[in-house]
Amino acid sequence: MKTTTLSQLGGIAVLLTALLSAIANLMYFLSGQPDAPTTSGLWIAIFSDIFLVFGLGALFARQAQRGMILGLLGYVFLVLALLYFIGSEAVGLGVAAGVISNEQIAQVRAYAVADSVFPWFWTAGLIVFGISVYRAQVFSKYAGALLVLTALIQQLTGPLAFTRPIFAVIAVTSWAWLGWELYSKAGSQSDEQTTAHQGPAVHASQ
């Protein structure tokens, strides 16, 4: 698969993440912000997270040379958190279907530990990856700043309910922005690679 095609598919994946997140948030707010997630909401979250795992790989690859160690750390933190979220949402589907109960889940100590650790991986990943986007400037630095802001505002959504719509808008906007730039800049990436390959040949002929 060509790198350009991979970037385009990755951009589409991130855009789908933003779209599914927007749909999930609309469902959440229109239904009165229920405490327990719905089955449809869990399925949307699972597909959204799966798309984002693939999209993050393309985002990381696109800025790997400029993102340096921060980009790698942010990518690892985010992917680990997403894999946990997918598993947690699958468990939620099991609870909704009556296959398992919350009481049974509470007896699994490893799950309780993971539930307290991996959300912080997500927060740290957003901050570190957002900083790497801001510094690398392969994508708009303001999109990276939005990722950092998303992580910070998310910490306020529990105690301050009025911040939830703000968080939803910023989160969807940041991923949509990055997804569109990844997709639209795939052509320029091809041009960069062509120039890089031609460079040594041109130099040798002089």
N, C-alpha and C positions, 0 to 999 in steps of 0.2 A: 504494500500500500504506500503510495506517495505521501511525503510529508504534508504537502498542500491538502490532499484529501483528508488526511488525519486531522489537520487543523480545522477544516470545514466541518467534519463530522463532530469533532469536539465542541466547536462553537454551537452547532445545532443542539448537542446534548445539554450544554449549559443554558441555552435559550429555553429548552424544554423544561429544565429544572426551574427556571424563573416562572414559566407559564404555569406549571403544576403547583408551584408554591403560591402563586397568585390565586389560583382556583381554591386551593386548600384554605388560604386565609379568608377568602370571601365566604366560603362555607362556614368557617369557624365564627366569624363575626355576625353573619346573618342568622346563625342558629343560637345566638345569645351567649357565645363564649362558654360552651359546656366544659365541665371539669374532666370528663372522660372522653377520649378520642373515639370517633365513630369508625365503623368498619371501612366505609368509603374513604374517609380521611387517612386511615392507616395505609390503605392500598396506594393512594396518591403519594403519600410520603415515601413509601418503599420505592416506587418507580422514580420519584424525584431524586432520591438519594443514589439510586443505581446510575441514573444519567449523570449525576454530578461526579461520581467516582471516575467515570470515563472522561468527562469534561475537564476535571482537575488535572488528569494526566496530560491532556493536550495543552492546557494552560501552562503547566509546569515545563513541558518540553519546549514550548514556544519561547519562554524567557529563561531557559536553563542557563545559558551562557552569561546572562547578566544578573539573574536572580541570586546566584551563588548559594551559600549555605543557608541563608534565610529562606529562600524559595524551597529548598529541599526539606528543611525542618517543618515549614508550614504545610507543605504537601503531605508529608508523613503524618503529622498530627491530624490533619483534616480527613485523610483517608481512613486512618484507624478509627476516628470518631464516627465516620459515616458507616463503616462496617458494623460498629456496635449499634448504631441507630437502626440499621436494617434488621439486625437480629432482634433488637428490642421491639421494633414494630411488628415483626413476625410473632413474637411472644404475645404482643397485644392482640393480634388476630386470634391467637389461641384462646386467650381469655374471653374475647368477644364471642367466640364460637362455643364456649363452655367446655373446651378440652382440658384446660388447666384453670386454676384459680389464683388470685393474688396472694392468698394465704400460702399456697404451695410455692409460689415464686419467692416469697419472703423468706422461706426456709433455705434457699440456696444462697449461701454467703458470698460466693464468687460473683453472683449476679448483683448483689447489693453493693459490693465493692466497685464493680464495673460501672454501675449506675451513678456512683458518686465521683468516679475518676474521669470517664470518657467525655462527659459534657465539658469538663475543663480542657481536655485535649482540643475540643471543637473551638472553644473560646481562644485558647492560645494559638491554634492553627490559623484562625481568621486574622488575628492581630499580626502574627509573624508573616503570613503569606501576603496580607495586605501591605505591610511595610516593604516586602520584597517587590511587589508590583509597583509601589510608589517610587522605589529607588531604581529599579531596572528601567522604567519608562519605555518598555516595549508596548505596553498598553497605557491608557490614560492613567496618570498618577492619581487622579481624583477617584477613579474606580477603586484603586487600592485603598485610598483614604476612607471610602464608603465601607469597605470590608472591616476596617478597624472600628469605624463608628458602629457598624452592625454588632460587632462583638461587645462593645461597651454598653450599648442600649439594651441588648438582650439581658444583661444582668439586672436591669431595672424593671423588666416586664413582670417579675413576680410581685415585688412590693408595690409597684406603681402601675396599676392596670391601664392608666391612660396612655402609657408609653407603648402599648402593644400595637396599635395601628401604625405608629411612627416606625417601630421596629420592622413591621411587615413591609411597609413601603420601601424603606431603605434597603432591606435584605433583597427584595425582589429586584429593585433597581440596580443594585451592585452586580448581581449575577447576570441580569439581562445586558447590562453595559459590557461586562467582560465577555459574555458569550457572543455578542454582536461584533465586538472588536476582534475576537479570535477568528470568527467566520469571515469577516470582511477583509482582514489583513492577511488571509492565507495567500493571496496572490503576491503581496509584497514580500512574504517569506520566501516564495519561490524565486523572486528576483534577487533577493539577498544571497540565496544559496548558489544561484547561477554566477553571480559576481564573485563569490568566494572561490568557486571552482575555477573560474577563468583567470583569477588574479595571478596565481603562480605561472600559468602559461604565458600571460602577457609579459610578466616580469622577465621570464626566461628568454623571450624573443627580443628583448631590448638590448 
